[in-house]
Amino acid sequence: MQDRQSLRIGCVKYLNARPLIHGWDGDVVLDHPSALCAQLARGDLDVALVSSFELLRNPIYKIVDRVSIASDGPVYSVVVAHRGKISEVKEIELDPAAETSGNLLRCLLGELELNPQLVSRSTSRERFARLLIGDQAIRFRQEQEFQFFDLGESWNQLVGLPFVYALWLMRPEVIDPQPIADRLRALRDGNLANIDAVISEERDFDRAFCDRYYREYLRFNFGELEQQGLRKFAELCQKHRLLPKREITFSVV
């Protein structure tokens, strides 16, 4: 079994991941989703909490069973900020760190038959909209007067299933993955059982918001409904030509 010192582990650096990594005994690489996906794909990390789209794009990984970052309705921190009707938006600026959310947005727009231009940097102010994720989305919502198209809420209304944003994924070369998965599940369970203690150490967001965010918006399970939701996401990604046509299987540990 790999020990904590030799295990190269990465985690998204957002508030939504705190209950899954808080108290981990060992070094952790904290970074944005796209950066972690690249590091895991290159083999620079052994295990990482990364975008679920990385699994669909590169299905070589083992999944830590029963753990994810998901929502079963509004998620609050994955949104398109816009003015006016979302159907009238002509251009949406994407977040370069957003792997899963960018493709979720493409699927939702396709299913809703909306056709704004998706750009890396907007040049228009008139009908400007912007995809925001993670802590940046939270701060923007708390500071700015916009309307917000919540991708988790739209997904749930469309398919009636949870949406899975991130998973613990392990490289196939990891020796004896079961004890690592067990440790990560135990860490999640302990943190959720003592979520007030996790919140008390938060320095970037106030206690009342964190309590509401963790209890009302986020889910940290990866059960049958979450798996169904992820399979539906894969199906729509294939439909909208974001992934090649192939059967998706989940290797859980």
N, C-alpha and C positions, 0 to 999 in steps of 0.2 A: 504494500500500500504506500502511495506517495504521502510524505508528511507535509505539514503545513508550510514548512520552510521551502521545500522544493517545488510545491505546486504553484504554478503561475496562473493567478486568478484575476479576472477583470470584472468590473461592474459599472453600469451606467451611473453617472454622477448626479442623479436627480433625486428629489425628495421622494418620488414614488418607489425608489429602490431601497430606502433606508431599512424597512422592516425585513428585507432579505439579506442584508449584509452587516447590519449593526452588530458589533461584538465579535466579528470574525477574528480568530486568533491567527494572524499572519498578514503578510503584505498583500495589498490589493491595488491593482491598477484602476484608477477612476478616470473615465473619459466619456466622450459623447458616443452615441450609438454607432454611427458610421465608422468612427475610428476603432472601436472595439471589434466590430465585425471584420474589419480588415486585419487586425492583429490576430484574431482567432483563425481566420481563413489562412493566414500565412504560417500558422503554427507558432506564433510568438506567445500565445496564451494556451493553457491547457483546458481551462474552463472559464466561461464568461457569461454574465447575464447580458444578453444582447437582443437585438431586434428579432422578432419571430420570422421576419422575411428572410433573414440569413439562413434559417433552417430550410425554408421552401426553395430558396435559390441554390443551396449547396447542401443537400440532404445526407451528409456523411456523419452527422453528429449524433451522439446519444443525448437524450433529453432527461433532465432531472425530473422525475415524475412528481405530479401533484403540486408543483410550484410554478407560478408565473406572475407576471403583472398583467392584469386584465380588468375589464369593466363589463358590467351587465346593464348598460344604460349610459347616461352621461358620464364622461371621464374627467371633465373640467380642464385638464392640462394638455389636450390634443385638440386644437381648434383652428378654424380659419376666422381671423378677425376681419370684419368687413363693415361697410356702411350700405344702407339700403337693402334691397332684397338680394339674397345669395344668387338667385336666378339671373340677376342683372349684372353680376360681377364679370368683367371682361378679362381680368388678369389676376393670377394668384402667384405671389412670390413664395417659393418653397424654402424650407429650412434645410441647408445642406447636411445637417446632422441627422435628419429624419429619414431613416431607411424604411421602416414599416409604415409610418404615418403617411409618407409621401405616396406610397403605393395604395394604401387604404383610401386616400383622397382620390386617386385616379379611378379606383373601382367605384367609389360612391358617385363621383361625377358621371361616370359612364352609365351606371344603373339609373341615375336620375335624369339622364339625357341632358346634362349641362356641359357646355363646351368652352369654358374660359381657357385662356392661354396660361400654361404653367411655365414660370420663368425663374431663373436663379436670382435676378435682381430686377425689380419693377422700375419702369421709367414713367409710369402713369400715376398721377395723383388723383385723377377724377374718379375712377372706379377701382381704387386700390384695395386689394385684399392680401392677407398674408397668413401662411400656415405657421403656427407656433406650437412647440412641444415642450414638455418638461417644465423646469423652473422658470424659463423665460416666458412661457405661456401664462403661468400663474401670476408672475409679476405684472405682465402686460394687462391681464384681466383686472388686477387690483388697482391699476394706476390709470388706465385709459378708458375713454368712453367710446366703445365700439359695440357692434352686434357680434355674436360669436356662434359660428356653425360648429357644434360639438360633434366630432367624428364618431365618438363612442355612441352617442345618442342616435345619430343618423344610422349607424350600422345596426344597432339593436332594433330600430324601427323597420329597417329594410329586411332583415333576415331572422329576427327574433332569437338571436343567440348572443352569448358573450363574445367580446373581441379580445384576443390575446396580443399584447404589444411586445412583450419580452419574455424570454425563457432562459433558464440556465442550460447552456449547451456545452458538451464535452467533446474534445477531439477524439477520434477513434483510437489513437495511440495510447490514450491514458490507461495505465495498468490498474486493474482492480477498481473500477469506477464506483462500485456499490457503496463502500464506506464514505466516499466523498459526497455522493448523493444523500446518504443518510445524514451526514453532518449538516448539509445545506437545508434539508427539511427540518432537522431539529432546531437549527438556528431560526428559521422562519417561524416555527411553532412557538419557540420561546419568546421571540420578539412580539408576536401577535398577542400572546398571553399577557405580556407586560408592555403593551403599546404605550401606556402613559409614561413609562420610564424612557422609552425611545423618544417620545415627543419632548420630554423635559430637557433633553440634550440638544434639541434643534435650535440653531442660532439664526437661521435665515428667514424663518416664517413663524408667525405667532401660533401659540398653542391651540387656540380655538379653531383656526383654519386647519391645522394639521389633524386635529381630532376629527373634524368633519370630512376632510379629504380621505383619510384612511378608512373611516367607518362607512361613509356614504357613497364614495365614488369608486374606490379601488377594490379589486378582488385579488387574492394572492394564491388561488388554487389553480390546478391544471387537471381537472377531472373530465368526465365524459362530455359535458356541455361545452367546456372550453375547447376540447379536442374537436368537437363538431364545428365550433365556430372557426377554428384554425383551418380545418379542411374546407369549409365554405370559402374562406379567404383565398386559399390556394386555387379553388375552382374559379373564382371570379378573376384572380390574377391571370389564370390561363385564358379565360374568356376574353380579357382585355389585353392580351398579348404582352403581359408583363413577365410571364414565366412560360417555358416550353410545356407542351402537353406531355404529361407523364403521371403515373400513379404516385401518390404521396403516402408513404408509410412512416410511422413514428416508432423509433427505437427508444424506449424509455427504460430508465434504470432507477 
